[in-house]
């Protein structure tokens, strides 16, 4: 298992990164992208996990839930 950390400069960079990373990887993005019209809609449809950076506990909960799912389904 590994984590890829990308410091992208624009919200559209995330769409390019989705094409480059391996198929079994799922990107995590800030929740604000969800509300950016077509970009947010495309991100949501592609299965991106959104975290709320302004609510620390909620972000930790989403990441913990994702980790548990990965462990339960034996996903690397």
C-alpha positions as semicolon CSV with decimal commas, in nm:
position;residue;x (nm);y (nm);z (nm)
1;X;0,000;0,000;0,000
2;X;0,111;0,354;-0,064
3;X;-0,012;0,711;-0,061
4;X;0,051;0,958;-0,341
5;X;0,049;1,319;-0,228
6;X;0,010;1,575;-0,505
7;X;0,032;1,947;-0,457
8;X;-0,172;2,061;-0,752
9;X;-0,214;2,429;-0,834
10;X;-0,563;2,428;-0,986
11;X;-0,879;2,223;-0,949
12;X;-0,848;2,095;-1,306
13;X;-0,512;1,934;-1,221
14;X;-0,704;1,670;-1,026
15;X;-0,873;1,551;-1,344
16;X;-0,532;1,500;-1,507
17;X;-0,399;1,316;-1,204
18;X;-0,692;1,074;-1,221
19;X;-0,569;0,966;-1,564
20;X;-0,208;0,914;-1,447
21;X;-0,250;0,724;-1,119
22;X;-0,313;0,346;-1,119
23;X;-0,671;0,224;-1,156
24;X;-0,702;0,092;-0,802
25;X;-0,617;0,429;-0,649
26;X;-0,889;0,664;-0,538
27;X;-0,812;1,035;-0,508
28;X;-0,918;1,237;-0,207
29;X;-1,005;1,601;-0,272
30;X;-1,130;1,898;-0,075
31;X;-1,507;1,921;-0,051
32;X;-1,510;2,266;-0,209
33;X;-1,443;2,104;-0,549
34;X;-1,780;1,932;-0,526
35;X;-1,954;2,268;-0,565
36;X;-1,761;2,385;-0,873
37;X;-2,025;2,307;-1,136
38;X;-1,915;2,070;-1,408
39;X;-1,578;2,000;-1,244
40;X;-1,746;1,895;-0,919
41;X;-1,998;1,681;-1,102
42;X;-1,723;1,505;-1,300
43;X;-1,519;1,447;-0,982
44;X;-1,821;1,301;-0,804
45;X;-1,900;1,069;-1,096
46;X;-1,540;0,946;-1,112
47;X;-1,554;0,829;-0,749
48;X;-1,336;1,090;-0,580
49;X;-1,365;1,094;-0,200
50;X;-1,432;1,443;-0,067
51;X;-1,314;1,567;0,272
52;X;-1,419;1,883;0,454
53;X;-1,096;2,058;0,546
54;X;-1,277;2,309;0,768
55;X;-1,425;2,035;0,992
56;X;-1,127;1,837;1,116
57;X;-1,327;1,561;1,288
58;X;-1,541;1,500;0,979
59;X;-1,229;1,479;0,759
60;X;-1,067;1,228;0,995
61;X;-1,388;1,024;0,998
62;X;-1,404;1,006;0,617
63;X;-1,039;0,903;0,589
64;X;-1,078;0,644;0,868
65;X;-1,387;0,501;0,700
66;X;-1,199;0,475;0,372
67;X;-0,908;0,297;0,543
68;X;-1,144;0,049;0,709
69;X;-1,310;-0,025;0,374
70;X;-0,970;-0,078;0,212
71;X;-0,868;-0,316;0,490
72;X;-1,199;-0,506;0,486
73;X;-1,194;-0,552;0,107
74;X;-0,819;-0,627;0,105
75;X;-0,748;-0,341;-0,136
76;X;-0,391;-0,225;-0,173
